[in-house]
Amino acid sequence: MRIAGEHIKPAPDMSDQQRRVIRRVANLPQQRRMILLLDAAQMLDVPPARAA
């Protein structure tokens, strides 16, 4: 999939853990889609969640 640079924006405010994985957002209003652009390396390096 190719997305024009004009549609890619920084990710919105979110938690630090989410920000590590979700780097940018592509907003495609004509297709009524928002695509989260993930950092795959960070997804593999996320520490396990602590039990509450």
Number of C-alpha atoms within 10 A of each C-alpha: 2 4 11 8 8 9 12 17 13 11 15 11 8 10 8 9 11 13 16 16 19 20 15 17 17 19 17 15 9 6 7 7 10 13 12 15 16 16 14 10 10 14 13 9 10 11 9 6 6 5 4 3
